[in-house]
């Protein structure tokens, strides 16, 4: 070895690199050999539209489990855009990794700049997930909702006081607007917490679709409100609006609602019991509804959208869909090859 080092000028580092590189590469490859998310043949043409995108926001670190995601977007009267999202870090316990709500501004909806941030310690709260934002049609004020474990208890839907400028949000005004019901009897299996709201104003009411956690399953529940503050369940409080079945037989959650004039495109996300880590490995599908409560599943055979840059995770989730100047724009949290997540923008032409 002494002759090898001197004559061939080979360092110990080079030798280790030569012998260990194959092992290092192999160790980064997936050991999962079970079913993976895929697109049904009948949906492939539509799914191809999600191969082209622009990156709106990357995570604070380009490393596994660092996620930028859960976007909610509104467009102002002047045509400008505001986005709020959740930043997530593996430095915190799983389930409580959302450390910041970040607010960004854009004049064109493509290039965003940060204008404000709310750290979980500002409230304080153990962690964040998806926010929801809209502009009050009556007074033009921003309504800003979010979710987390209120007072270290069950996850609930919360709201800040309305503001005319998102940079003026006061974290100390946070208050609960939707929370799990109390048990009606000892063996009651009602929803125990709510998270991930999507909220819109239509048909002269505010409508909120949330993920409800019931009997260890995530399902979609529907609330409405006259003022965006006091909410009531639509129908029975324990009756979800979509079922666990087909490819979304593990979880199903709300993503977005797009008014179409003759009804609503209902965008949902879900996962299969057969997939790798179906808690976070989520695809996106379509439903349709006339009344915002009776929803017909349009993508029974598979998701319509998955990450085109997957690792073990094909995640395409927390998407916000909106009509912009004759196109359908989709802001989504999407998995990257190293299991980090970024926010991407997909611009789909309406044909």
Secondary structure as UniProt FT lines:
FT   HELIX           2..7
FT   HELIX           12..28
FT   HELIX           41..43
FT   HELIX           44..47
FT   HELIX           48..51
FT   STRAND          54..57
FT   TURN            64..65
FT   STRAND          67..75
FT   TURN            77..78
FT   STRAND          81..88
FT   TURN            90..91
FT   TURN            94..95
FT   STRAND          98..106
FT   STRAND          113..119
FT   HELIX           120..122
FT   TURN            123..124
FT   STRAND          132..135
FT   TURN            137..139
FT   STRAND          142..149
FT   HELIX           150..152
FT   STRAND          155..159
FT   HELIX           166..168
FT   HELIX           171..173
FT   STRAND          175..178
FT   TURN            186..187
FT   STRAND          193..202
FT   TURN            203..204
FT   STRAND          205..214
FT   TURN            215..216
FT   STRAND          217..225
FT   STRAND          232..233
FT   TURN            237..238
FT   TURN            246..247
FT   STRAND          251..259
FT   STRAND          264..271
FT   TURN            273..274
FT   TURN            276..280
FT   STRAND          283..289
FT   STRAND          295..297
FT   STRAND          316..324
FT   TURN            325..326
FT   STRAND          327..335
FT   TURN            337..338
FT   STRAND          341..349
//
